[in-house]
Amino acid sequence: MSRYRGPRLKIVRRLGPLPGLTNKTLKSKSNVSNQISGKKKISQYRIRLEEKQKLRFHYGLSERQLLRYVYIARQTKGSTGQALLQLLEMRLDNTVFRLGMAPTIPAARQLVSHGHIAVNGKSVNIPSYGCKPNNIITVRDRNKSRTLVQKNLTTVHQSEISKHLTIHTTDQQGIVNQLIDRESINLQINELLVVEYYSRQA
């Protein structure tokens, strides 16, 4: 399954808030899935599937990409679910989004893909690039690049930036201080259900 390019609010209405997918909110607070759940019993499979879909749509991944991250997370020590979230959060496109340089992850992915972002002084155009502690993320010295990012940075408050990152708005420079921890991930998701979903598929 390829990356989703359809209506984003349709996904938010079904799965709940996904800040990485869109910063738009629903006008109506009524949730169709909640109405259905009151009348019809939801299967355990559907619960796990929806958690997996939240993860996929929030980070803008294809099914194949997410499956690859699950396999990598299984090889690491500790909790597979937390390792999976950490891998996804440390992607360059997500880090650019977290720094406030872009309003959504798809917008951050476009910035990276078009060569507007540099890591440690070198241009990186791979959205899935894994950021590491002490990486310095800057906007390339182009008028177009800086104008695009500055517009987004003016609406960012320092309190909104996760503690594993530091942003210098005047220099348009971000620093990765450390690997992100679970408490700093502001996505309402049960990652263990995602791991269980893929273990049942294997």
DAPEJO-V177940 format. One record per residue. N is the residue number from 1. RES is the residue in one letter. PSI is psi in whole degrees, 0 to 359 (* if undefined). Layout:
n:N res:RES psi:PSI
n:N res:RES psi:PSI
This chain:
n:1 res:M psi:130
n:2 res:S psi:174
n:3 res:R psi:140
n:4 res:Y psi:131
n:5 res:R psi:14
n:6 res:G psi:196
n:7 res:P psi:125
n:8 res:R psi:324
n:9 res:L psi:333
n:10 res:K psi:321
n:11 res:I psi:318
n:12 res:V psi:322
n:13 res:R psi:326
n:14 res:R psi:322
n:15 res:L psi:345
n:16 res:G psi:180
n:17 res:P psi:131
n:18 res:L psi:85
n:19 res:P psi:333
n:20 res:G psi:332
n:21 res:L psi:314
n:22 res:T psi:148
n:23 res:N psi:7
n:24 res:K psi:150
n:25 res:T psi:156
n:26 res:L psi:140
n:27 res:K psi:321
n:28 res:S psi:135
n:29 res:K psi:353
n:30 res:S psi:134
n:31 res:N psi:122
n:32 res:V psi:320
n:33 res:S psi:326
n:34 res:N psi:324
n:35 res:Q psi:319
n:36 res:I psi:320
n:37 res:S psi:334
n:38 res:G psi:336
n:39 res:K psi:331
n:40 res:K psi:137
n:41 res:K psi:133
n:42 res:I psi:131
n:43 res:S psi:158
n:44 res:Q psi:326
n:45 res:Y psi:316
n:46 res:R psi:321
n:47 res:I psi:314
n:48 res:R psi:323
n:49 res:L psi:317
n:50 res:E psi:324
n:51 res:E psi:320
n:52 res:K psi:318
n:53 res:Q psi:324
n:54 res:K psi:313
n:55 res:L psi:316
n:56 res:R psi:314
n:57 res:F psi:324
n:58 res:H psi:314
n:59 res:Y psi:356
n:60 res:G psi:46
n:61 res:L psi:154
n:62 res:S psi:166
n:63 res:E psi:320
n:64 res:R psi:319
n:65 res:Q psi:315
n:66 res:L psi:319
n:67 res:L psi:322
n:68 res:R psi:320
n:69 res:Y psi:325
n:70 res:V psi:317
n:71 res:Y psi:319
n:72 res:I psi:317
n:73 res:A psi:326
n:74 res:R psi:334
n:75 res:Q psi:347
n:76 res:T psi:160
n:77 res:K psi:153
n:78 res:G psi:199
n:79 res:S psi:126
n:80 res:T psi:320
n:81 res:G psi:314
n:82 res:Q psi:323
n:83 res:A psi:322
n:84 res:L psi:312
n:85 res:L psi:321
n:86 res:Q psi:318
n:87 res:L psi:318
n:88 res:L psi:321
n:89 res:E psi:331
n:90 res:M psi:4
n:91 res:R psi:149
n:92 res:L psi:319
n:93 res:D psi:321
n:94 res:N psi:323
n:95 res:T psi:320
n:96 res:V psi:320
n:97 res:F psi:315
n:98 res:R psi:329
n:99 res:L psi:349
n:100 res:G psi:10
n:101 res:M psi:344
n:102 res:A psi:149
n:103 res:P psi:335
n:104 res:T psi:169
n:105 res:I psi:320
n:106 res:P psi:322
n:107 res:A psi:321
n:108 res:A psi:321
n:109 res:R psi:321
n:110 res:Q psi:319
n:111 res:L psi:314
n:112 res:V psi:312
n:113 res:S psi:328
n:114 res:H psi:8
n:115 res:G psi:25
n:116 res:H psi:347
n:117 res:I psi:142
n:118 res:A psi:145
n:119 res:V psi:121
n:120 res:N psi:38
n:121 res:G psi:355
n:122 res:K psi:133
n:123 res:S psi:132
n:124 res:V psi:122
n:125 res:N psi:25
n:126 res:I psi:107
n:127 res:P psi:330
n:128 res:S psi:3
n:129 res:Y psi:129
n:130 res:G psi:115
n:131 res:C psi:149
n:132 res:K psi:161
n:133 res:P psi:142
n:134 res:N psi:2
n:135 res:N psi:139
n:136 res:I psi:120
n:137 res:I psi:121
n:138 res:T psi:162
n:139 res:V psi:132
n:140 res:R psi:151
n:141 res:D psi:68
n:142 res:R psi:143
n:143 res:N psi:318
n:144 res:K psi:316
n:145 res:S psi:312
n:146 res:R psi:325
n:147 res:T psi:318
n:148 res:L psi:315
n:149 res:V psi:321
n:150 res:Q psi:323
n:151 res:K psi:321
n:152 res:N psi:322
n:153 res:L psi:335
n:154 res:T psi:339
n:155 res:T psi:1
n:156 res:V psi:134
n:157 res:H psi:142
n:158 res:Q psi:328
n:159 res:S psi:340
n:160 res:E psi:345
n:161 res:I psi:133
n:162 res:S psi:150
n:163 res:K psi:345
n:164 res:H psi:359
n:165 res:L psi:156
n:166 res:T psi:136
n:167 res:I psi:133
n:168 res:H psi:99
n:169 res:T psi:323
n:170 res:T psi:323
n:171 res:D psi:354
n:172 res:Q psi:53
n:173 res:Q psi:134
n:174 res:G psi:149
n:175 res:I psi:134
n:176 res:V psi:110
n:177 res:N psi:322
n:178 res:Q psi:174
n:179 res:L psi:144
n:180 res:I psi:145
n:181 res:D psi:168
n:182 res:R psi:324
n:183 res:E psi:335
n:184 res:S psi:353
n:185 res:I psi:110
n:186 res:N psi:35
n:187 res:L psi:125
n:188 res:Q psi:95
n:189 res:I psi:148
n:190 res:N psi:97
n:191 res:E psi:336
n:192 res:L psi:326
n:193 res:L psi:328
n:194 res:V psi:316
n:195 res:V psi:318
n:196 res:E psi:322
n:197 res:Y psi:314
n:198 res:Y psi:332
n:199 res:S psi:328
n:200 res:R psi:334
n:201 res:Q psi:335
n:202 res:A psi:*
